[in-house]
Amino acid sequence: MFILEVLGLLLFVLLISLGYKKNNRNLMLLASICLIVSFGVPDFITGFSEGYANGSPTDY
């Protein structure tokens, strides 16, 4: 998961600098979304897998 965070951070830096240089707000928005996803997804995956493994089956 560490590689995903580093890759997302590098992608953020690259896209945000290109967005400022070209004055492209959509590129800067994409950079911000990449940053949020790269730091949010690993925690979500960890929490989901722990919850799925420790959850009890329910009767419907």
Backbone as JSON Lines, residues from 0, in Angstrom:
{"i":0,"aa":"M","n":[0.81,-1.19,0.0],"ca":[0.0,0.0,0.0],"c":[0.86,1.26,0.0]}
{"i":1,"aa":"F","n":[2.09,1.12,0.49],"ca":[2.99,2.28,0.52],"c":[3.3,2.76,-0.89]}
{"i":2,"aa":"I","n":[3.43,1.82,-1.82],"ca":[3.75,2.18,-3.21],"c":[2.61,2.99,-3.81]}
{"i":3,"aa":"L","n":[1.37,2.64,-3.49],"ca":[0.22,3.38,-3.99],"c":[0.23,4.82,-3.49]}
{"i":4,"aa":"E","n":[0.6,5.02,-2.24],"ca":[0.64,6.37,-1.68],"c":[1.74,7.2,-2.32]}
{"i":5,"aa":"V","n":[2.91,6.61,-2.51],"ca":[4.03,7.34,-3.11],"c":[3.72,7.65,-4.57]}
{"i":6,"aa":"L","n":[3.16,6.69,-5.29],"ca":[2.81,6.91,-6.69],"c":[1.74,8.0,-6.82]}
{"i":7,"aa":"G","n":[0.76,7.99,-5.94],"ca":[-0.27,9.03,-5.96],"c":[0.29,10.4,-5.64]}
{"i":8,"aa":"L","n":[1.22,10.46,-4.71],"ca":[1.84,11.74,-4.37],"c":[2.67,12.28,-5.53]}
{"i":9,"aa":"L","n":[3.43,11.41,-6.18],"ca":[4.22,11.85,-7.34],"c":[3.32,12.29,-8.49]}
{"i":10,"aa":"L","n":[2.23,11.56,-8.7],"ca":[1.28,11.93,-9.74],"c":[0.63,13.27,-9.42]}
{"i":11,"aa":"F","n":[0.33,13.5,-8.14],"ca":[-0.23,14.78,-7.72],"c":[0.73,15.92,-8.02]}
{"i":12,"aa":"V","n":[1.98,15.76,-7.66],"ca":[2.96,16.82,-7.89],"c":[3.11,17.11,-9.38]}
{"i":13,"aa":"L","n":[3.16,16.07,-10.18],"ca":[3.31,16.24,-11.63],"c":[2.09,16.94,-12.23]}
{"i":14,"aa":"L","n":[0.9,16.47,-11.89],"ca":[-0.31,17.04,-12.48],"c":[-0.59,18.45,-11.98]}
{"i":15,"aa":"I","n":[-0.3,18.72,-10.71],"ca":[-0.58,20.06,-10.19],"c":[0.38,21.08,-10.8]}
{"i":16,"aa":"S","n":[1.63,20.67,-11.02],"ca":[2.57,21.6,-11.65],"c":[2.22,21.85,-13.11]}
{"i":17,"aa":"L","n":[1.79,20.8,-13.82],"ca":[1.35,21.0,-15.2],"c":[0.08,21.84,-15.27]}
{"i":18,"aa":"G","n":[-0.81,21.66,-14.32],"ca":[-2.04,22.44,-14.29],"c":[-1.78,23.91,-14.05]}
{"i":19,"aa":"Y","n":[-0.85,24.23,-13.16],"ca":[-0.51,25.63,-12.92],"c":[0.19,26.23,-14.13]}
{"i":20,"aa":"K","n":[1.07,25.45,-14.76],"ca":[1.82,25.97,-15.91],"c":[0.89,26.25,-17.1]}
{"i":21,"aa":"K","n":[-0.05,25.34,-17.34],"ca":[-0.96,25.51,-18.48],"c":[-2.24,26.27,-18.11]}
{"i":22,"aa":"N","n":[-2.37,26.64,-16.85],"ca":[-3.56,27.32,-16.34],"c":[-4.82,26.5,-16.63]}
{"i":23,"aa":"N","n":[-4.74,25.21,-16.29],"ca":[-5.83,24.27,-16.56],"c":[-6.4,23.8,-15.22]}
{"i":24,"aa":"R","n":[-7.58,24.29,-14.89],"ca":[-8.18,23.95,-13.6],"c":[-8.61,22.49,-13.54]}
{"i":25,"aa":"N","n":[-9.02,21.93,-14.66],"ca":[-9.44,20.53,-14.65],"c":[-8.27,19.6,-14.35]}
{"i":26,"aa":"L","n":[-7.1,19.93,-14.82],"ca":[-5.91,19.13,-14.53],"c":[-5.55,19.22,-13.04]}
{"i":27,"aa":"M","n":[-5.72,20.4,-12.47],"ca":[-5.47,20.55,-11.04],"c":[-6.52,19.81,-10.21]}
{"i":28,"aa":"L","n":[-7.75,19.77,-10.69],"ca":[-8.8,19.01,-10.01],"c":[-8.48,17.52,-10.06]}
{"i":29,"aa":"L","n":[-8.02,17.04,-11.2],"ca":[-7.63,15.64,-11.33],"c":[-6.48,15.31,-10.38]}
{"i":30,"aa":"A","n":[-5.54,16.23,-10.24],"ca":[-4.42,16.03,-9.32],"c":[-4.91,15.92,-7.88]}
{"i":31,"aa":"S","n":[-5.86,16.75,-7.5],"ca":[-6.4,16.7,-6.14],"c":[-7.16,15.41,-5.89]}
{"i":32,"aa":"I","n":[-7.89,14.95,-6.88],"ca":[-8.62,13.68,-6.74],"c":[-7.64,12.52,-6.62]}
{"i":33,"aa":"C","n":[-6.55,12.56,-7.38],"ca":[-5.52,11.51,-7.27],"c":[-4.92,11.49,-5.87]}
{"i":34,"aa":"L","n":[-4.7,12.65,-5.29],"ca":[-4.13,12.72,-3.95],"c":[-5.1,12.15,-2.92]}
{"i":35,"aa":"I","n":[-6.37,12.5,-3.02],"ca":[-7.36,11.99,-2.08],"c":[-7.5,10.49,-2.19]}
{"i":36,"aa":"V","n":[-7.54,9.98,-3.42],"ca":[-7.69,8.54,-3.63],"c":[-6.46,7.79,-3.14]}
{"i":37,"aa":"S","n":[-5.28,8.32,-3.41],"ca":[-4.06,7.6,-3.04],"c":[-3.89,7.49,-1.53]}
{"i":38,"aa":"F","n":[-4.39,8.46,-0.77],"ca":[-4.26,8.38,0.68],"c":[-5.5,7.79,1.35]}
{"i":39,"aa":"G","n":[-6.62,7.7,0.65],"ca":[-7.83,7.18,1.25],"c":[-8.09,5.71,0.98]}
{"i":40,"aa":"V","n":[-7.7,5.24,-0.18],"ca":[-8.01,3.87,-0.58],"c":[-7.31,2.82,0.28]}
{"i":41,"aa":"P","n":[-6.03,2.95,0.62],"ca":[-5.4,1.91,1.45],"c":[-6.09,1.71,2.8]}
{"i":42,"aa":"D","n":[-6.48,2.78,3.46],"ca":[-7.19,2.65,4.73],"c":[-8.56,2.02,4.54]}
{"i":43,"aa":"F","n":[-9.24,2.37,3.46],"ca":[-10.54,1.77,3.18],"c":[-10.41,0.28,2.94]}
{"i":44,"aa":"I","n":[-9.42,-0.14,2.17],"ca":[-9.22,-1.56,1.88],"c":[-8.89,-2.32,3.16]}
{"i":45,"aa":"T","n":[-8.03,-1.76,3.99],"ca":[-7.66,-2.41,5.25],"c":[-8.88,-2.56,6.17]}
{"i":46,"aa":"G","n":[-9.64,-1.5,6.32],"ca":[-10.82,-1.56,7.17],"c":[-11.88,-2.5,6.65]}
{"i":47,"aa":"F","n":[-12.07,-2.52,5.35],"ca":[-13.07,-3.41,4.76],"c":[-12.68,-4.87,4.94]}
{"i":48,"aa":"S","n":[-11.4,-5.18,4.71],"ca":[-10.96,-6.57,4.84],"c":[-11.01,-7.04,6.29]}
{"i":49,"aa":"E","n":[-10.65,-6.17,7.24],"ca":[-10.75,-6.54,8.65],"c":[-12.2,-6.71,9.08]}
{"i":50,"aa":"G","n":[-13.06,-5.85,8.62],"ca":[-14.47,-5.98,8.96],"c":[-15.1,-7.21,8.35]}
{"i":51,"aa":"Y","n":[-14.7,-7.55,7.15],"ca":[-15.24,-8.74,6.49],"c":[-14.74,-10.01,7.17]}
{"i":52,"aa":"A","n":[-13.48,-9.99,7.6],"ca":[-12.9,-11.17,8.24],"c":[-13.46,-11.37,9.65]}
{"i":53,"aa":"N","n":[-13.72,-10.3,10.37],"ca":[-14.17,-10.41,11.76],"c":[-15.68,-10.33,11.92]}
{"i":54,"aa":"G","n":[-16.39,-10.14,10.85],"ca":[-17.84,-10.02,10.93],"c":[-18.5,-11.37,11.17]}
{"i":55,"aa":"S","n":[-19.64,-11.33,11.81],"ca":[-20.38,-12.57,12.07],"c":[-21.47,-12.71,11.01]}
{"i":56,"aa":"P","n":[-21.76,-13.93,10.62],"ca":[-22.83,-14.13,9.64],"c":[-24.18,-13.8,10.27]}
{"i":57,"aa":"T","n":[-25.06,-13.27,9.48],"ca":[-26.38,-12.91,9.98],"c":[-27.43,-13.79,9.32]}
{"i":58,"aa":"D","n":[-28.5,-14.0,10.03],"ca":[-29.62,-14.77,9.49],"c":[-30.67,-13.8,8.98]}
{"i":59,"aa":"Y","n":[-31.09,-14.01,7.77],"ca":[-32.12,-13.14,7.2],"c":[-33.45,-13.81,7.22]}
